């Protein structure tokens, strides 16, 4: 569920990563009546959808002067949350509070039950505990870092930040107005800022950038041969010819893992292969 947060408490209540499908554009229905401007928060694909709507809607361009995107490698559907809950011995209807990320960096999935139990699963390790794969549309996405947003942010997967015990995040300003806001926050000491180089930025998101930029061409070739419908882009990835067999192997692996998950055999087979403990 998406909503317009107009107080600090509402903002804090909504914070945190949501590794599941979330409909943000539904909030547009209430935006026209909202007495003010907002900053729109979403995944790269959600920002892209908003930008397309804004092209033909001057009211929304005025109402939403700033957008904030998270770095994104894709997500799975709600079956994963239910399956992870069952692996903890928790019935989904008995969950009182559920968070995909929390308790520091990289943090834990946190499942609290109505009878007072609390289960914590380490991130990102718990992603290997089920056989579900990313949504097909996520595998065909070329935007790893919110390229159409005014602000982009994500985890600082760099040793000099991970080992400090402080939950650092990377924050990018992609427009002059966004840069000015960032500078004002820095001057007012509202945030602590530590500069990083472009090479460090690329290293921190290496696997995601490789998947979405360097491997995308081969993946699209594979999907084309398989007659799978694909989104149309005017760029955003590199036309590198290699890697077709690799993408075929990964695609088959996804299919096998998903099939084993449906049979409830994934954990057994994955444990034998050293993938699941």
C-alpha positions as CSV (number, residue, x, y, z in Angstrom):
1,X,0.0,0.0,0.0
2,X,1.2,3.5,-0.9
3,X,0.2,6.7,0.8
4,X,1.2,10.4,1.2
5,X,3.1,10.9,4.4
6,X,2.7,14.4,5.7
7,X,4.2,14.1,9.2
8,X,7.6,12.9,10.5
9,X,5.9,9.9,12.3
10,X,4.3,8.8,9.0
11,X,7.6,9.0,7.2
12,X,9.4,7.0,9.9
13,X,6.6,4.4,9.9
14,X,7.0,3.9,6.1
15,X,10.8,3.6,6.1
16,X,12.6,0.4,5.2
17,X,13.1,-1.7,2.1
18,X,10.1,-3.6,0.7
19,X,11.3,-6.6,-1.3
20,X,7.9,-7.3,-2.8
21,X,5.6,-5.8,-5.4
22,X,4.2,-2.4,-4.2
23,X,1.8,-0.3,-6.2
24,X,2.9,3.4,-5.9
25,X,0.9,4.9,-8.7
26,X,-2.3,4.2,-6.8
27,X,-1.4,7.2,-4.7
28,X,-1.9,9.5,-7.7
29,X,-5.7,9.3,-7.2
30,X,-5.4,11.3,-4.0
31,X,-2.6,13.6,-5.1
32,X,-4.8,16.1,-6.9
33,X,-6.6,16.9,-3.6
34,X,-3.4,17.1,-1.5
35,X,-2.7,20.7,-0.6
36,X,0.9,20.9,-1.4
37,X,3.9,19.4,-3.2
38,X,5.5,16.1,-2.5
39,X,8.7,14.2,-3.0
40,X,8.0,10.8,-4.7
41,X,9.8,7.7,-3.4
42,X,10.0,4.6,-5.5
43,X,12.0,2.0,-7.3
44,X,13.7,2.9,-10.6
45,X,10.9,1.3,-12.6
46,X,8.3,3.2,-10.6
47,X,10.1,6.5,-11.2
48,X,10.2,5.6,-14.9
49,X,6.4,5.1,-14.9
50,X,5.9,8.4,-13.1
51,X,8.1,10.3,-15.6
52,X,6.1,8.9,-18.5
53,X,2.9,10.2,-16.9
54,X,4.4,13.5,-16.0
55,X,5.3,14.1,-19.7
56,X,1.6,14.5,-20.5
57,X,0.5,15.9,-17.2
58,X,1.7,19.4,-16.2
59,X,-0.2,19.2,-12.9
60,X,1.8,16.2,-11.8
61,X,5.1,17.9,-12.9
62,X,4.1,20.8,-10.6
63,X,2.9,18.6,-7.7
64,X,6.0,16.3,-7.7
65,X,9.1,18.5,-8.1
66,X,11.4,15.8,-6.6
67,X,11.7,12.1,-6.9
68,X,13.8,9.7,-4.8
69,X,14.8,6.2,-6.1
70,X,16.6,3.4,-4.4
71,X,19.3,1.3,-6.0
72,X,17.5,-1.9,-7.1
73,X,18.5,-5.4,-8.2
74,X,14.9,-6.6,-8.4
75,X,12.6,-8.5,-6.1
76,X,10.4,-11.5,-5.7
77,X,6.7,-11.9,-5.1
78,X,4.9,-12.3,-1.8
79,X,5.2,-16.1,-1.9
80,X,8.8,-15.7,-0.6
81,X,7.7,-13.8,2.5
82,X,5.1,-16.5,3.2
83,X,7.6,-19.3,2.7
84,X,10.3,-17.7,4.9
85,X,7.7,-17.3,7.6
86,X,6.8,-21.0,7.3
87,X,10.4,-22.0,7.6
88,X,10.5,-20.1,10.9
89,X,7.4,-22.1,12.0
90,X,5.2,-19.0,11.9
91,X,1.7,-19.0,10.3
92,X,1.2,-15.9,8.1
93,X,-2.0,-15.0,9.9
94,X,-0.1,-14.9,13.2
95,X,2.4,-12.2,12.1
96,X,2.1,-9.0,14.0
97,X,5.0,-7.1,12.4
98,X,7.1,-8.0,9.3
99,X,10.2,-6.1,8.1
100,X,12.4,-7.1,5.2
101,X,15.3,-5.0,6.5
102,X,16.2,-3.6,9.9
103,X,18.5,-3.7,12.9
104,X,21.6,-2.2,11.3
105,X,23.5,-2.8,8.1
106,X,23.2,-5.1,6.3
107,X,20.5,-6.0,8.8
108,X,17.9,-8.7,9.2
109,X,14.5,-9.7,8.2
110,X,12.3,-9.4,11.3
111,X,9.2,-11.4,11.9
112,X,7.2,-10.7,15.1
113,X,4.2,-12.8,16.0
114,X,1.0,-12.1,18.0
115,X,2.3,-14.4,20.8
116,X,5.5,-12.4,21.3
117,X,8.0,-14.4,19.4
118,X,10.6,-12.7,17.2
119,X,12.5,-14.4,14.4
120,X,15.5,-12.7,12.7
121,X,16.9,-13.9,9.3
122,X,20.2,-12.3,8.1
123,X,20.1,-10.2,4.9
124,X,21.0,-10.9,2.2
125,X,21.5,-14.6,3.1
126,X,17.8,-15.4,3.5
127,X,17.4,-14.8,-0.3
128,X,19.0,-18.2,-0.8
129,X,16.6,-20.0,1.5
130,X,13.8,-20.4,-1.1
131,X,13.7,-21.4,-4.7
132,X,11.8,-18.4,-5.9
133,X,13.5,-16.1,-8.4
134,X,13.2,-12.5,-9.3
135,X,10.2,-11.4,-11.2
136,X,10.8,-11.6,-15.0
137,X,10.4,-7.9,-15.4
138,X,13.1,-7.3,-12.8
139,X,15.5,-9.5,-14.8
140,X,14.8,-7.4,-17.9
141,X,15.3,-4.0,-16.1
142,X,18.3,-1.9,-17.2
143,X,18.2,0.7,-14.4
144,X,20.2,-0.3,-11.4
145,X,20.6,3.1,-9.7
146,X,17.5,5.2,-10.3
147,X,18.8,7.0,-13.3
148,X,15.6,9.1,-13.8
149,X,15.3,10.3,-10.2
150,X,16.5,13.5,-8.7
151,X,18.0,11.6,-5.7
152,X,19.2,8.0,-5.8
153,X,20.3,6.1,-2.7
154,X,21.4,2.6,-1.7
155,X,23.6,0.5,0.6
156,X,27.3,1.4,0.7
157,X,28.7,-2.0,0.0
158,X,32.3,-0.9,0.6
159,X,34.6,-2.3,3.3
160,X,35.6,1.1,4.7
161,X,31.9,1.8,5.5
162,X,30.7,-1.7,6.3
163,X,33.3,-2.2,9.1
164,X,32.4,1.0,10.9
165,X,29.3,-0.2,12.6
166,X,27.4,2.9,11.2
167,X,24.6,2.3,8.7
168,X,26.1,4.3,5.8
169,X,24.1,4.8,2.6
170,X,25.2,6.2,-0.8
171,X,23.2,9.2,-1.9
172,X,23.4,10.7,-5.4
173,X,22.0,14.0,-6.5
174,X,21.2,14.0,-10.2
175,X,20.0,17.6,-10.7
176,X,21.1,21.1,-9.8
177,X,18.1,21.6,-7.5
178,X,18.8,18.3,-5.8
179,X,22.5,19.1,-5.3
180,X,21.5,22.4,-3.7
181,X,19.2,20.6,-1.2
182,X,22.0,18.2,-0.4
183,X,24.4,21.0,0.2
184,X,21.9,22.8,2.5
185,X,21.5,19.6,4.5
186,X,25.3,19.2,4.8
187,X,25.7,22.9,5.9
188,X,23.0,22.5,8.5
189,X,24.6,19.3,9.7
190,X,21.4,17.4,9.2
191,X,23.4,14.6,7.6
192,X,27.0,13.4,7.8
193,X,28.7,13.3,4.4
194,X,31.7,11.3,3.4
195,X,32.7,11.6,-0.3
196,X,33.4,8.5,-2.5
197,X,34.9,8.2,-6.0
198,X,33.1,7.1,-9.1
199,X,35.1,3.9,-9.1
200,X,34.0,3.2,-5.5
201,X,30.4,3.8,-6.5
202,X,30.8,1.2,-9.3
203,X,32.4,-1.3,-7.0
204,X,29.7,-1.0,-4.4
205,X,27.1,-1.9,-7.0
206,X,29.3,-4.1,-9.2
207,X,27.1,-7.3,-9.5
208,X,23.9,-5.3,-10.1
209,X,25.5,-3.1,-12.8
210,X,27.1,-6.2,-14.4
211,X,23.7,-7.8,-14.6
212,X,21.7,-4.9,-15.8
213,X,24.3,-3.2,-18.1
214,X,26.8,-5.8,-19.4
215,X,24.7,-9.0,-19.3
216,X,21.4,-7.6,-20.5
217,X,22.0,-7.9,-24.2
218,X,22.7,-11.6,-24.0
219,X,19.7,-12.1,-21.7
220,X,17.4,-10.3,-24.2
221,X,18.7,-12.5,-27.0
222,X,17.8,-15.5,-25.0
223,X,14.4,-14.3,-24.2
224,X,13.8,-13.4,-27.8
225,X,14.6,-17.0,-28.8
226,X,12.2,-18.2,-26.2
227,X,9.5,-15.9,-27.5
228,X,9.2,-14.2,-24.2
229,X,7.7,-10.6,-24.4
230,X,10.2,-7.9,-23.4
231,X,10.1,-4.2,-22.6
232,X,11.4,-1.9,-25.4
233,X,14.3,0.4,-24.5
234,X,16.0,3.1,-26.4
235,X,19.3,2.3,-24.6
236,X,20.5,1.9,-21.1
237,X,22.6,-1.3,-21.5
238,X,25.7,-2.3,-23.5
239,X,25.4,-4.3,-26.7
240,X,27.9,-7.0,-25.7
241,X,27.4,-10.2,-27.7
242,X,28.9,-12.7,-25.3
243,X,27.3,-14.6,-22.4
244,X,24.4,-16.3,-24.2
245,X,25.2,-19.7,-22.7
246,X,25.6,-18.3,-19.3
247,X,22.2,-16.6,-19.4
248,X,20.7,-19.9,-20.6
249,X,22.3,-21.8,-17.7
250,X,21.0,-19.2,-15.2
251,X,17.5,-19.2,-16.7
252,X,17.4,-23.0,-16.5
253,X,18.6,-22.8,-12.9
254,X,15.8,-20.4,-12.1
255,X,13.2,-22.8,-13.6
256,X,14.7,-25.8,-11.7
257,X,14.8,-24.0,-8.4
258,X,11.2,-22.8,-8.8
259,X,10.1,-26.3,-9.6
260,X,11.8,-27.7,-6.6
261,X,10.3,-25.0,-4.4
262,X,6.8,-26.0,-5.6
263,X,7.5,-29.6,-4.6
264,X,8.9,-28.4,-1.3
265,X,12.2,-30.1,-2.1
266,X,14.3,-27.0,-2.7
267,X,15.8,-26.8,0.9
268,X,16.8,-30.5,0.8
269,X,18.6,-30.2,-2.6
270,X,20.1,-26.8,-1.9
271,X,21.5,-28.1,1.4
272,X,23.2,-31.0,-0.5
273,X,24.7,-28.4,-2.9
274,X,25.9,-26.2,0.0
275,X,23.5,-23.3,-1.0
276,X,21.1,-23.6,2.0
277,X,21.9,-24.2,5.6
